[in-house]
Amino acid sequence: MYTYKFKTNMTCQHCIMTVTPFLNELDFVDHWQADLNPPNTVLTVVADEDRPGEIIDAVVRAGYSIEKVAERS
């Protein structure tokens, strides 16, 4: 298992609804959650495979900025 933390510019429930289909299409993602605390939402993703670049790409395709803030564990 790999756990990643990302800083994003998501700010509301609508943002989460927008990102949901993009993250849910990644079959290696076990689960994820967003902690909406402006100015920087922390997105935590738990994945079965070491593929953080694809997580970043999915969030960017959804229209949001994303930056990895912690190493995997």
PDB file of N, CA, C and O in Angstrom:
ATOM      1  N   MET A   1       0.838  -1.180   0.000  1.00  0.00           N
ATOM      2  CA  MET A   1       0.000   0.000   0.000  1.00  0.00           C
ATOM      3  C   MET A   1       0.882   1.241   0.000  1.00  0.00           C
ATOM      4  O   MET A   1       1.942   1.274   0.625  1.00  0.00           O
ATOM      5  N   TYR A   2       0.430   2.233  -0.697  1.00  0.00           N
ATOM      6  CA  TYR A   2       1.113   3.517  -0.778  1.00  0.00           C
ATOM      7  C   TYR A   2       0.124   4.604  -0.370  1.00  0.00           C
ATOM      8  O   TYR A   2      -1.018   4.624  -0.829  1.00  0.00           O
ATOM      9  N   THR A   3       0.574   5.503   0.492  1.00  0.00           N
ATOM     10  CA  THR A   3      -0.267   6.613   0.908  1.00  0.00           C
ATOM     11  C   THR A   3       0.404   7.900   0.463  1.00  0.00           C
ATOM     12  O   THR A   3       1.570   8.148   0.768  1.00  0.00           O
ATOM     13  N   TYR A   4      -0.351   8.716  -0.262  1.00  0.00           N
ATOM     14  CA  TYR A   4       0.156   9.980  -0.777  1.00  0.00           C
ATOM     15  C   TYR A   4      -0.673  11.123  -0.220  1.00  0.00           C
ATOM     16  O   TYR A   4      -1.873  10.979   0.012  1.00  0.00           O
ATOM     17  N   LYS A   5      -0.023  12.262  -0.007  1.00  0.00           N
ATOM     18  CA  LYS A   5      -0.722  13.482   0.388  1.00  0.00           C
ATOM     19  C   LYS A   5      -0.371  14.547  -0.648  1.00  0.00           C
ATOM     20  O   LYS A   5       0.782  14.721  -1.041  1.00  0.00           O
ATOM     21  N   PHE A   6      -1.425  15.252  -1.072  1.00  0.00           N
ATOM     22  CA  PHE A   6      -1.267  16.291  -2.076  1.00  0.00           C
ATOM     23  C   PHE A   6      -1.948  17.563  -1.596  1.00  0.00           C
ATOM     24  O   PHE A   6      -2.966  17.505  -0.907  1.00  0.00           O
ATOM     25  N   LYS A   7      -1.391  18.700  -1.955  1.00  0.00           N
ATOM     26  CA  LYS A   7      -2.028  19.988  -1.730  1.00  0.00           C
ATOM     27  C   LYS A   7      -2.785  20.323  -3.016  1.00  0.00           C
ATOM     28  O   LYS A   7      -2.223  20.225  -4.107  1.00  0.00           O
ATOM     29  N   THR A   8      -4.059  20.717  -2.898  1.00  0.00           N
ATOM     30  CA  THR A   8      -4.860  21.063  -4.065  1.00  0.00           C
ATOM     31  C   THR A   8      -5.573  22.396  -3.842  1.00  0.00           C
ATOM     32  O   THR A   8      -5.553  22.955  -2.745  1.00  0.00           O
ATOM     33  N   ASN A   9      -6.196  22.885  -4.897  1.00  0.00           N
ATOM     34  CA  ASN A   9      -6.971  24.116  -4.773  1.00  0.00           C
ATOM     35  C   ASN A   9      -8.477  23.839  -4.725  1.00  0.00           C
ATOM     36  O   ASN A   9      -9.276  24.738  -4.987  1.00  0.00           O
ATOM     37  N   MET A  10      -8.866  22.625  -4.398  1.00  0.00           N
ATOM     38  CA  MET A  10     -10.283  22.319  -4.209  1.00  0.00           C
ATOM     39  C   MET A  10     -10.755  23.007  -2.925  1.00  0.00           C
ATOM     40  O   MET A  10     -10.039  23.028  -1.924  1.00  0.00           O
ATOM     41  N   THR A  11     -11.975  23.572  -2.965  1.00  0.00           N
ATOM     42  CA  THR A  11     -12.437  24.336  -1.805  1.00  0.00           C
ATOM     43  C   THR A  11     -13.825  23.956  -1.306  1.00  0.00           C
ATOM     44  O   THR A  11     -14.254  24.429  -0.253  1.00  0.00           O
ATOM     45  N   CYS A  12     -14.536  23.101  -2.055  1.00  0.00           N
ATOM     46  CA  CYS A  12     -15.924  22.851  -1.677  1.00  0.00           C
ATOM     47  C   CYS A  12     -16.368  21.445  -2.104  1.00  0.00           C
ATOM     48  O   CYS A  12     -15.635  20.711  -2.768  1.00  0.00           O
ATOM     49  N   GLN A  13     -17.567  21.110  -1.705  1.00  0.00           N
ATOM     50  CA  GLN A  13     -18.125  19.805  -2.035  1.00  0.00           C
ATOM     51  C   GLN A  13     -18.288  19.624  -3.551  1.00  0.00           C
ATOM     52  O   GLN A  13     -18.129  18.519  -4.070  1.00  0.00           O
ATOM     53  N   HIS A  14     -18.603  20.713  -4.250  1.00  0.00           N
ATOM     54  CA  HIS A  14     -18.716  20.645  -5.715  1.00  0.00           C
ATOM     55  C   HIS A  14     -17.379  20.241  -6.335  1.00  0.00           C
ATOM     56  O   HIS A  14     -17.347  19.457  -7.283  1.00  0.00           O
ATOM     57  N   CYS A  15     -16.290  20.766  -5.812  1.00  0.00           N
ATOM     58  CA  CYS A  15     -14.957  20.401  -6.307  1.00  0.00           C
ATOM     59  C   CYS A  15     -14.726  18.898  -6.144  1.00  0.00           C
ATOM     60  O   CYS A  15     -14.232  18.234  -7.055  1.00  0.00           O
ATOM     61  N   ILE A  16     -15.087  18.377  -4.986  1.00  0.00           N
ATOM     62  CA  ILE A  16     -14.918  16.950  -4.729  1.00  0.00           C
ATOM     63  C   ILE A  16     -15.769  16.137  -5.700  1.00  0.00           C
ATOM     64  O   ILE A  16     -15.318  15.116  -6.219  1.00  0.00           O
ATOM     65  N   MET A  17     -16.994  16.586  -5.944  1.00  0.00           N
ATOM     66  CA  MET A  17     -17.862  15.881  -6.893  1.00  0.00           C
ATOM     67  C   MET A  17     -17.266  15.898  -8.302  1.00  0.00           C
ATOM     68  O   MET A  17     -17.423  14.936  -9.055  1.00  0.00           O
ATOM     69  N   THR A  18     -16.590  16.980  -8.656  1.00  0.00           N
ATOM     70  CA  THR A  18     -15.972  17.085  -9.975  1.00  0.00           C
ATOM     71  C   THR A  18     -14.788  16.127 -10.108  1.00  0.00           C
ATOM     72  O   THR A  18     -14.610  15.503 -11.153  1.00  0.00           O
ATOM     73  N   VAL A  19     -13.992  16.012  -9.069  1.00  0.00           N
ATOM     74  CA  VAL A  19     -12.783  15.181  -9.101  1.00  0.00           C
ATOM     75  C   VAL A  19     -13.116  13.686  -8.959  1.00  0.00           C
ATOM     76  O   VAL A  19     -12.377  12.836  -9.454  1.00  0.00           O
ATOM     77  N   THR A  20     -14.208  13.376  -8.296  1.00  0.00           N
ATOM     78  CA  THR A  20     -14.541  11.983  -7.988  1.00  0.00           C
ATOM     79  C   THR A  20     -14.465  11.033  -9.177  1.00  0.00           C
ATOM     80  O   THR A  20     -13.799  10.005  -9.056  1.00  0.00           O
ATOM     81  N   PRO A  21     -15.096  11.302 -10.311  1.00  0.00           N
ATOM     82  CA  PRO A  21     -15.017  10.322 -11.406  1.00  0.00           C
ATOM     83  C   PRO A  21     -13.597  10.137 -11.944  1.00  0.00           C
ATOM     84  O   PRO A  21     -13.247   9.051 -12.406  1.00  0.00           O
ATOM     85  N   PHE A  22     -12.785  11.182 -11.887  1.00  0.00           N
ATOM     86  CA  PHE A  22     -11.415  11.079 -12.382  1.00  0.00           C
ATOM     87  C   PHE A  22     -10.564  10.182 -11.479  1.00  0.00           C
ATOM     88  O   PHE A  22      -9.776   9.371 -11.966  1.00  0.00           O
ATOM     89  N   LEU A  23     -10.726  10.332 -10.165  1.00  0.00           N
ATOM     90  CA  LEU A  23      -9.972   9.479  -9.243  1.00  0.00           C
ATOM     91  C   LEU A  23     -10.537   8.064  -9.199  1.00  0.00           C
ATOM     92  O   LEU A  23      -9.789   7.094  -9.083  1.00  0.00           O
ATOM     93  N   ASN A  24     -11.850   7.952  -9.291  1.00  0.00           N
ATOM     94  CA  ASN A  24     -12.468   6.624  -9.231  1.00  0.00           C
ATOM     95  C   ASN A  24     -12.160   5.768 -10.453  1.00  0.00           C
ATOM     96  O   ASN A  24     -12.285   4.545 -10.392  1.00  0.00           O
ATOM     97  N   GLU A  25     -11.763   6.382 -11.554  1.00  0.00           N
ATOM     98  CA  GLU A  25     -11.406   5.600 -12.745  1.00  0.00           C
ATOM     99  C   GLU A  25     -10.031   4.946 -12.626  1.00  0.00           C
ATOM    100  O   GLU A  25      -9.681   4.090 -13.438  1.00  0.00           O
ATOM    101  N   LEU A  26      -9.258   5.338 -11.630  1.00  0.00           N
ATOM    102  CA  LEU A  26      -7.927   4.758 -11.420  1.00  0.00           C
ATOM    103  C   LEU A  26      -8.076   3.467 -10.615  1.00  0.00           C
ATOM    104  O   LEU A  26      -8.295   3.505  -9.404  1.00  0.00           O
ATOM    105  N   ASP A  27      -7.959   2.341 -11.286  1.00  0.00           N
ATOM    106  CA  ASP A  27      -8.231   1.052 -10.635  1.00  0.00           C
ATOM    107  C   ASP A  27      -7.242   0.686  -9.536  1.00  0.00           C
ATOM    108  O   ASP A  27      -7.527  -0.193  -8.722  1.00  0.00           O
ATOM    109  N   PHE A  28      -6.095   1.336  -9.497  1.00  0.00           N
ATOM    110  CA  PHE A  28      -5.097   1.040  -8.462  1.00  0.00           C
ATOM    111  C   PHE A  28      -5.324   1.849  -7.186  1.00  0.00           C
ATOM    112  O   PHE A  28      -4.657   1.609  -6.180  1.00  0.00           O
ATOM    113  N   VAL A  29      -6.252   2.801  -7.212  1.00  0.00           N
ATOM    114  CA  VAL A  29      -6.558   3.608  -6.026  1.00  0.00           C
ATOM    115  C   VAL A  29      -7.536   2.836  -5.153  1.00  0.00           C
ATOM    116  O   VAL A  29      -8.627   2.472  -5.590  1.00  0.00           O
ATOM    117  N   ASP A  30      -7.128   2.592  -3.916  1.00  0.00           N
ATOM    118  CA  ASP A  30      -7.974   1.866  -2.967  1.00  0.00           C
ATOM    119  C   ASP A  30      -9.045   2.792  -2.399  1.00  0.00           C
ATOM    120  O   ASP A  30     -10.230   2.459  -2.417  1.00  0.00           O
ATOM    121  N   HIS A  31      -8.629   3.959  -1.893  1.00  0.00           N
ATOM    122  CA  HIS A  31      -9.569   4.969  -1.436  1.00  0.00           C
ATOM    123  C   HIS A  31      -8.862   6.320  -1.338  1.00  0.00           C
ATOM    124  O   HIS A  31      -7.634   6.406  -1.356  1.00  0.00           O
ATOM    125  N   TRP A  32      -9.671   7.362  -1.234  1.00  0.00           N
ATOM    126  CA  TRP A  32      -9.127   8.708  -1.137  1.00  0.00           C
ATOM    127  C   TRP A  32     -10.099   9.586  -0.363  1.00  0.00           C
ATOM    128  O   TRP A  32     -11.282   9.273  -0.232  1.00  0.00           O
ATOM    129  N   GLN A  33      -9.564  10.701   0.149  1.00  0.00           N
ATOM    130  CA  GLN A  33     -10.407  11.675   0.844  1.00  0.00           C
ATOM    131  C   GLN A  33      -9.753  13.042   0.747  1.00  0.00           C
ATOM    132  O   GLN A  33      -8.531  13.159   0.656  1.00  0.00           O
ATOM    133  N   ALA A  34     -10.582  14.064   0.768  1.00  0.00           N
ATOM    134  CA  ALA A  34     -10.092  15.437   0.717  1.00  0.00           C
ATOM    135  C   ALA A  34     -10.502  16.155   1.999  1.00  0.00           C
ATOM    136  O   ALA A  34     -11.668  16.137   2.392  1.00  0.00           O
ATOM    137  N   ASP A  35      -9.534  16.779   2.635  1.00  0.00           N
ATOM    138  CA  ASP A  35      -9.782  17.582   3.825  1.00  0.00           C
ATOM    139  C   ASP A  35      -9.860  19.038   3.371  1.00  0.00           C
ATOM    140  O   ASP A  35      -8.836  19.652   3.073  1.00  0.00           O
ATOM    141  N   LEU A  36     -11.062  19.587   3.317  1.00  0.00           N
ATOM    142  CA  LEU A  36     -11.299  20.928   2.782  1.00  0.00           C
ATOM    143  C   LEU A  36     -11.020  22.001   3.830  1.00  0.00           C
ATOM    144  O   LEU A  36     -11.935  22.494   4.488  1.00  0.00           O
ATOM    145  N   ASN A  37      -9.764  22.350   3.974  1.00  0.00           N
ATOM    146  CA  ASN A  37      -9.364  23.425   4.882  1.00  0.00           C
ATOM    147  C   ASN A  37      -8.583  24.463   4.104  1.00  0.00           C
ATOM    148  O   ASN A  37      -7.362  24.364   3.988  1.00  0.00           O
ATOM    149  N   PRO A  38      -9.287  25.474   3.561  1.00  0.00           N
ATOM    150  CA  PRO A  38      -8.595  26.512   2.802  1.00  0.00           C
ATOM    151  C   PRO A  38      -7.501  27.155   3.642  1.00  0.00           C
ATOM    152  O   PRO A  38      -7.629  27.197   4.866  1.00  0.00           O
ATOM    153  N   PRO A  39      -6.441  27.651   3.042  1.00  0.00           N
ATOM    154  CA  PRO A  39      -6.324  27.850   1.612  1.00  0.00           C
ATOM    155  C   PRO A  39      -5.866  26.613   0.840  1.00  0.00           C
ATOM    156  O   PRO A  39      -5.893  26.620  -0.391  1.00  0.00           O
ATOM    157  N   ASN A  40      -5.452  25.571   1.521  1.00  0.00           N
ATOM    158  CA  ASN A  40      -4.952  24.402   0.811  1.00  0.00           C
ATOM    159  C   ASN A  40      -5.644  23.132   1.287  1.00  0.00           C
ATOM    160  O   ASN A  40      -5.488  22.711   2.434  1.00  0.00           O
ATOM    161  N   THR A  41      -6.398  22.540   0.397  1.00  0.00           N
ATOM    162  CA  THR A  41      -7.032  21.271   0.694  1.00  0.00           C
ATOM    163  C   THR A  41      -5.971  20.180   0.621  1.00  0.00           C
ATOM    164  O   THR A  41      -5.138  20.180  -0.286  1.00  0.00           O
ATOM    165  N   VAL A  42      -5.999  19.252   1.570  1.00  0.00           N
ATOM    166  CA  VAL A  42      -5.098  18.115   1.528  1.00  0.00           C
ATOM    167  C   VAL A  42      -5.882  16.909   1.021  1.00  0.00           C
ATOM    168  O   VAL A  42      -6.874  16.492   1.619  1.00  0.00           O
ATOM    169  N   LEU A  43      -5.415  16.367  -0.083  1.00  0.00           N
ATOM    170  CA  LEU A  43      -5.993  15.177  -0.686  1.00  0.00           C
ATOM    171  C   LEU A  43      -5.119  14.000  -0.294  1.00  0.00           C
ATOM    172  O   LEU A  43      -3.925  13.987  -0.594  1.00  0.00           O
ATOM    173  N   THR A  44      -5.695  13.016   0.370  1.00  0.00           N
ATOM    174  CA  THR A  44      -4.973  11.809   0.760  1.00  0.00           C
ATOM    175  C   THR A  44      -5.469  10.669  -0.109  1.00  0.00           C
ATOM    176  O   THR A  44      -6.671  10.428  -0.220  1.00  0.00           O
ATOM    177  N   VAL A  45      -4.526   9.972  -0.723  1.00  0.00           N
ATOM    178  CA  VAL A  45      -4.859   8.865  -1.618  1.00  0.00           C
ATOM    179  C   VAL A  45      -4.100   7.628  -1.167  1.00  0.00           C
ATOM    180  O   VAL A  45      -2.885   7.670  -0.974  1.00  0.00           O
ATOM    181  N   VAL A  46      -4.823   6.525  -1.000  1.00  0.00           N
ATOM    182  CA  VAL A  46      -4.217   5.236  -0.686  1.00  0.00           C
ATOM    183  C   VAL A  46      -4.343   4.372  -1.927  1.00  0.00           C
ATOM    184  O   VAL A  46      -5.438   4.177  -2.456  1.00  0.00           O
ATOM    185  N   ALA A  47      -3.206   3.853  -2.387  1.00  0.00           N
ATOM    186  CA  ALA A  47      -3.178   3.115  -3.645  1.00  0.00           C
ATOM    187  C   ALA A  47      -2.435   1.795  -3.485  1.00  0.00           C
ATOM    188  O   ALA A  47      -1.571   1.642  -2.621  1.00  0.00           O
ATOM    189  N   ASP A  48      -2.797   0.848  -4.345  1.00  0.00           N
ATOM    190  CA  ASP A  48      -2.141  -0.458  -4.358  1.00  0.00           C
ATOM    191  C   ASP A  48      -0.819  -0.437  -5.124  1.00  0.00           C
ATOM    192  O   ASP A  48       0.022  -1.317  -4.942  1.00  0.00           O
ATOM    193  N   GLU A  49      -0.640   0.564  -5.976  1.00  0.00           N
ATOM    194  CA  GLU A  49       0.555   0.659  -6.811  1.00  0.00           C
ATOM    195  C   GLU A  49       1.191   2.035  -6.673  1.00  0.00           C
ATOM    196  O   GLU A  49       0.519   3.011  -6.341  1.00  0.00           O
ATOM    197  N   ASP A  50       2.484   2.100  -6.928  1.00  0.00           N
ATOM    198  CA  ASP A  50       3.265   3.327  -6.805  1.00  0.00           C
ATOM    199  C   ASP A  50       3.158   4.126  -8.105  1.00  0.00           C
ATOM    200  O   ASP A  50       4.040   4.063  -8.961  1.00  0.00           O
ATOM    201  N   ARG A  51       2.055   4.884  -8.236  1.00  0.00           N
ATOM    202  CA  ARG A  51       1.796   5.633  -9.472  1.00  0.00           C
ATOM    203  C   ARG A  51       1.264   7.034  -9.175  1.00  0.00           C
ATOM    204  O   ARG A  51       0.177   7.386  -9.634  1.00  0.00           O
ATOM    205  N   PRO A  52       2.014   7.843  -8.412  1.00  0.00           N
ATOM    206  CA  PRO A  52       1.524   9.173  -8.048  1.00  0.00           C
ATOM    207  C   PRO A  52       1.318  10.094  -9.246  1.00  0.00           C
ATOM    208  O   PRO A  52       0.457  10.973  -9.206  1.00  0.00           O
ATOM    209  N   GLY A  53       2.089   9.907 -10.298  1.00  0.00           N
ATOM    210  CA  GLY A  53       1.935  10.750 -11.482  1.00  0.00           C
ATOM    211  C   GLY A  53       0.567  10.627 -12.108  1.00  0.00           C
ATOM    212  O   GLY A  53       0.029  11.611 -12.617  1.00  0.00           O
ATOM    213  N   GLU A  54      -0.006   9.439 -12.081  1.00  0.00           N
ATOM    214  CA  GLU A  54      -1.340   9.240 -12.654  1.00  0.00           C
ATOM    215  C   GLU A  54      -2.420   9.878 -11.786  1.00  0.00           C
ATOM    216  O   GLU A  54      -3.445  10.329 -12.298  1.00  0.00           O
ATOM    217  N   ILE A  55      -2.194   9.916 -10.482  1.00  0.00           N
ATOM    218  CA  ILE A  55      -3.127  10.603  -9.579  1.00  0.00           C
ATOM    219  C   ILE A  55      -3.094  12.098  -9.880  1.00  0.00           C
ATOM    220  O   ILE A  55      -4.139  12.739  -9.990  1.00  0.00           O
ATOM    221  N   ILE A  56      -1.909  12.640 -10.011  1.00  0.00           N
ATOM    222  CA  ILE A  56      -1.756  14.058 -10.333  1.00  0.00           C
ATOM    223  C   ILE A  56      -2.427  14.370 -11.664  1.00  0.00           C
ATOM    224  O   ILE A  56      -3.163  15.351 -11.770  1.00  0.00           O
ATOM    225  N   ASP A  57      -2.183  13.552 -12.673  1.00  0.00           N
ATOM    226  CA  ASP A  57      -2.792  13.767 -13.991  1.00  0.00           C
ATOM    227  C   ASP A  57      -4.319  13.761 -13.909  1.00  0.00           C
ATOM    228  O   ASP A  57      -4.974  14.573 -14.563  1.00  0.00           O
ATOM    229  N   ALA A  58      -4.888  12.861 -13.120  1.00  0.00           N
ATOM    230  CA  ALA A  58      -6.343  12.775 -12.999  1.00  0.00           C
ATOM    231  C   ALA A  58      -6.924  14.050 -12.401  1.00  0.00           C
ATOM    232  O   ALA A  58      -7.944  14.548 -12.877  1.00  0.00           O
ATOM    233  N   VAL A  59      -6.290  14.575 -11.375  1.00  0.00           N
ATOM    234  CA  VAL A  59      -6.788  15.796 -10.739  1.00  0.00           C
ATOM    235  C   VAL A  59      -6.634  16.995 -11.676  1.00  0.00           C
ATOM    236  O   VAL A  59      -7.513  17.855 -11.731  1.00  0.00           O
ATOM    237  N   VAL A  60      -5.538  17.053 -12.401  1.00  0.00           N
ATOM    238  CA  VAL A  60      -5.329  18.135 -13.367  1.00  0.00           C
ATOM    239  C   VAL A  60      -6.372  18.059 -14.481  1.00  0.00           C
ATOM    240  O   VAL A  60      -6.899  19.090 -14.901  1.00  0.00           O
ATOM    241  N   ARG A  61      -6.674  16.862 -14.961  1.00  0.00           N
ATOM    242  CA  ARG A  61      -7.711  16.703 -15.992  1.00  0.00           C
ATOM    243  C   ARG A  61      -9.078  17.162 -15.485  1.00  0.00           C
ATOM    244  O   ARG A  61      -9.917  17.619 -16.262  1.00  0.00           O
ATOM    245  N   ALA A  62      -9.293  17.036 -14.180  1.00  0.00           N
ATOM    246  CA  ALA A  62     -10.551  17.489 -13.583  1.00  0.00           C
ATOM    247  C   ALA A  62     -10.593  19.016 -13.453  1.00  0.00           C
ATOM    248  O   ALA A  62     -11.645  19.589 -13.172  1.00  0.00           O
ATOM    249  N   GLY A  63      -9.447  19.668 -13.660  1.00  0.00           N
ATOM    250  CA  GLY A  63      -9.414  21.127 -13.649  1.00  0.00           C
ATOM    251  C   GLY A  63      -8.839  21.765 -12.404  1.00  0.00           C
ATOM    252  O   GLY A  63      -9.048  22.955 -12.166  1.00  0.00           O
ATOM    253  N   TYR A  64      -8.117  20.993 -11.602  1.00  0.00           N
ATOM    254  CA  TYR A  64      -7.576  21.517 -10.350  1.00  0.00           C
ATOM    255  C   TYR A  64      -6.065  21.400 -10.313  1.00  0.00           C
ATOM    256  O   TYR A  64      -5.475  20.554 -10.985  1.00  0.00           O
ATOM    257  N   SER A  65      -5.443  22.266  -9.515  1.00  0.00           N
ATOM    258  CA  SER A  65      -4.002  22.176  -9.321  1.00  0.00           C
ATOM    259  C   SER A  65      -3.738  21.163  -8.199  1.00  0.00           C
ATOM    260  O   SER A  65      -4.570  20.951  -7.317  1.00  0.00           O
ATOM    261  N   ILE A  66      -2.564  20.554  -8.264  1.00  0.00           N
ATOM    262  CA  ILE A  66      -2.205  19.524  -7.288  1.00  0.00           C
ATOM    263  C   ILE A  66      -0.699  19.464  -7.174  1.00  0.00           C
ATOM    264  O   ILE A  66       0.019  19.570  -8.169  1.00  0.00           O
ATOM    265  N   GLU A  67      -0.228  19.292  -5.953  1.00  0.00           N
ATOM    266  CA  GLU A  67       1.199  19.217  -5.688  1.00  0.00           C
ATOM    267  C   GLU A  67       1.430  18.200  -4.580  1.00  0.00           C
ATOM    268  O   GLU A  67       0.774  18.245  -3.539  1.00  0.00           O
ATOM    269  N   LYS A  68       2.359  17.289  -4.808  1.00  0.00           N
ATOM    270  CA  LYS A  68       2.673  16.278  -3.800  1.00  0.00           C
ATOM    271  C   LYS A  68       3.370  16.960  -2.622  1.00  0.00           C
ATOM    272  O   LYS A  68       4.306  17.734  -2.822  1.00  0.00           O
ATOM    273  N   VAL A  69       2.919  16.675  -1.391  1.00  0.00           N
ATOM    274  CA  VAL A  69       3.498  17.333  -0.219  1.00  0.00           C
ATOM    275  C   VAL A  69       4.170  16.381   0.749  1.00  0.00           C
ATOM    276  O   VAL A  69       4.804  16.832   1.702  1.00  0.00           O
ATOM    277  N   ALA A  70       4.056  15.095   0.540  1.00  0.00           N
ATOM    278  CA  ALA A  70       4.695  14.153   1.453  1.00  0.00           C
ATOM    279  C   ALA A  70       5.099  12.902   0.676  1.00  0.00           C
ATOM    280  O   ALA A  70       4.460  12.527  -0.307  1.00  0.00           O
ATOM    281  N   GLU A  71       6.135  12.290   1.124  1.00  0.00           N
ATOM    282  CA  GLU A  71       6.581  11.055   0.500  1.00  0.00           C
ATOM    283  C   GLU A  71       5.618   9.938   0.814  1.00  0.00           C
ATOM    284  O   GLU A  71       4.905   9.992   1.816  1.00  0.00           O
ATOM    285  N   ARG A  72       5.587   8.929  -0.030  1.00  0.00           N
ATOM    286  CA  ARG A  72       4.716   7.774   0.190  1.00  0.00           C
ATOM    287  C   ARG A  72       5.172   7.021   1.431  1.00  0.00           C
ATOM    288  O   ARG A  72       6.323   7.122   1.857  1.00  0.00           O
ATOM    289  N   SER A  73       4.248   6.272   1.993  1.00  0.00           N
ATOM    290  CA  SER A  73       4.589   5.456   3.172  1.00  0.00           C
ATOM    291  C   SER A  73       4.042   4.069   3.003  1.00  0.00           C
ATOM    292  O   SER A  73       4.218   3.225   3.882  1.00  0.00           O
TER     293      SER A  73
END
